[in-house]
């Protein structure tokens, strides 16, 4: 190995560590944003609050997902790329959905807003990206985490649970229009207030520690 090759590898490792620390902070903030989104959506029912935190949470999640991909591609390049593409699409779809709600909260349209609120978003109808696509991504990510051993096994199992809850939420919102139905409220409370924040914050702490 030449001196220049060793130097390049050292610089690459340093850059990777720097990004993982940045992504770790973003993951922790995404977990907090997800919790605050749930507070705004379920408790406060304030579109300004939940729109803002859905937008921020989606954008922050993209940074964390890239760091996850950098590790999981060593396990299976094809499946990890597919999982992260799905995850990024889901996160950006969630951010756009949040931005749409935020825009309507800041400058309400002249139309009948309560009636329009019952219509599905054209970008993210019934949460197909926020929950459906993101849930599928999480299931594949969790599977790769358990295969590779680069993440705590508990994080992988929690990822399975979160992915399943997201998919259930999407299917529930697709079939059951009543958001107060127990079939929707139960998974929403569990995912929004516990599983999603814990998964992202735990992921952030793991990324902040770096590889061992």
NORPE-V690947 format. One record per pair of residues at least 6 apart in sequence whose C-alpha atoms are under 8 Angstrom apart, sorted by the first residue. I is the first residue (numbers start at 1). J is the second residue. If there is no record, write none. Layout:
i=I j=J
i=I j=J
//
This chain:
i=17 j=210
i=19 j=67
i=20 j=67
i=20 j=207
i=20 j=208
i=20 j=210
i=21 j=207
i=21 j=208
i=21 j=209
i=21 j=210
i=22 j=208
i=23 j=63
i=23 j=64
i=23 j=66
i=23 j=67
i=23 j=204
i=23 j=207
i=23 j=208
i=24 j=64
i=24 j=203
i=24 j=204
i=24 j=205
i=24 j=206
i=24 j=207
i=24 j=208
i=25 j=204
i=25 j=205
i=25 j=208
i=26 j=60
i=26 j=61
i=26 j=63
i=26 j=64
i=26 j=204
i=27 j=60
i=27 j=61
i=27 j=63
i=27 j=64
i=27 j=200
i=27 j=201
i=27 j=203
i=27 j=204
i=28 j=200
i=28 j=201
i=28 j=202
i=28 j=203
i=28 j=204
i=28 j=205
i=29 j=57
i=29 j=60
i=29 j=201
i=30 j=56
i=30 j=57
i=30 j=58
i=30 j=60
i=30 j=61
i=30 j=197
i=30 j=200
i=30 j=201
i=31 j=57
i=31 j=196
i=31 j=197
i=31 j=198
i=31 j=199
i=31 j=200
i=31 j=201
i=32 j=197
i=32 j=201
i=33 j=53
i=33 j=54
i=33 j=56
i=33 j=57
i=34 j=53
i=34 j=54
i=34 j=57
i=34 j=192
i=34 j=193
i=34 j=196
i=34 j=197
i=35 j=192
i=35 j=193
i=35 j=194
i=35 j=196
i=35 j=197
i=36 j=49
i=36 j=50
i=36 j=53
i=37 j=49
i=37 j=50
i=37 j=51
i=37 j=52
i=37 j=53
i=37 j=54
i=37 j=192
i=38 j=50
i=38 j=189
i=38 j=192
i=38 j=193
i=39 j=45
i=39 j=50
i=40 j=46
i=40 j=47
i=40 j=49
i=40 j=50
i=41 j=47
i=41 j=49
i=41 j=50
i=47 j=101
i=47 j=102
i=47 j=105
i=48 j=101
i=48 j=102
i=48 j=105
i=48 j=106
i=49 j=102
i=50 j=98
i=50 j=102
i=51 j=97
i=51 j=98
i=51 j=99
i=51 j=100
i=51 j=101
i=51 j=102
i=52 j=98
i=52 j=99
i=52 j=102
i=53 j=98
i=54 j=94
i=54 j=95
i=54 j=97
i=54 j=98
i=54 j=99
i=55 j=94
i=55 j=95
i=55 j=96
i=55 j=97
i=55 j=98
i=55 j=99
i=56 j=95
i=57 j=91
i=57 j=95
i=58 j=91
i=58 j=92
i=58 j=93
i=58 j=94
i=58 j=95
i=59 j=91
i=59 j=92
i=59 j=95
i=61 j=88
i=61 j=91
i=62 j=87
i=62 j=88
i=62 j=91
i=62 j=92
i=64 j=204
i=65 j=84
i=65 j=87
i=65 j=88
i=66 j=84
i=67 j=207
i=69 j=80
i=69 j=81
i=69 j=84
i=71 j=150
i=72 j=80
i=72 j=141
i=72 j=144
i=72 j=145
i=72 j=148
i=72 j=150
i=73 j=79
i=73 j=80
i=73 j=81
i=75 j=144
i=75 j=147
i=75 j=148
i=76 j=144
i=79 j=140
i=80 j=140
i=80 j=141
i=80 j=144
i=82 j=137
i=83 j=136
i=83 j=137
i=83 j=138
i=83 j=140
i=83 j=141
i=84 j=137
i=84 j=141
i=86 j=133
i=86 j=134
i=86 j=136
i=86 j=137
i=87 j=133
i=87 j=134
i=87 j=137
i=87 j=138
i=89 j=129
i=89 j=133
i=89 j=134
i=90 j=129
i=90 j=130
i=90 j=131
i=90 j=132
i=90 j=133
i=90 j=134
i=91 j=129
i=91 j=130
i=91 j=134
i=93 j=123
i=93 j=124
i=93 j=129
i=93 j=130
i=94 j=124
i=94 j=127
i=94 j=129
i=94 j=130
i=96 j=123
i=97 j=121
i=97 j=123
i=97 j=124
i=120 j=126
i=124 j=130
i=126 j=170
i=126 j=173
i=126 j=174
i=127 j=170
i=127 j=173
i=128 j=170
i=131 j=166
i=131 j=167
i=131 j=169
i=131 j=170
i=132 j=166
i=132 j=167
i=132 j=169
i=132 j=170
i=132 j=171
i=133 j=167
i=134 j=163
i=134 j=166
i=135 j=162
i=135 j=163
i=135 j=164
i=135 j=165
i=135 j=166
i=135 j=167
i=136 j=163
i=136 j=164
i=136 j=167
i=137 j=163
i=138 j=159
i=138 j=160
i=138 j=162
i=138 j=163
i=139 j=159
i=139 j=160
i=139 j=163
i=139 j=164
i=141 j=156
i=141 j=159
i=142 j=155
i=142 j=156
i=142 j=157
i=142 j=158
i=142 j=159
i=142 j=160
i=143 j=156
i=143 j=160
i=145 j=151
i=145 j=152
i=145 j=153
i=145 j=155
i=145 j=156
i=146 j=153
i=146 j=156
i=146 j=157
i=150 j=211
i=151 j=206
i=155 j=199
i=155 j=202
i=155 j=203
i=158 j=195
i=158 j=199
i=159 j=199
i=161 j=195
i=162 j=191
i=162 j=195
i=162 j=196
i=162 j=199
i=165 j=187
i=165 j=188
i=165 j=191
i=166 j=187
i=166 j=191
i=168 j=187
i=169 j=184
i=169 j=187
i=169 j=188
i=172 j=183
i=172 j=184
i=173 j=179
i=173 j=184
i=179 j=185
//
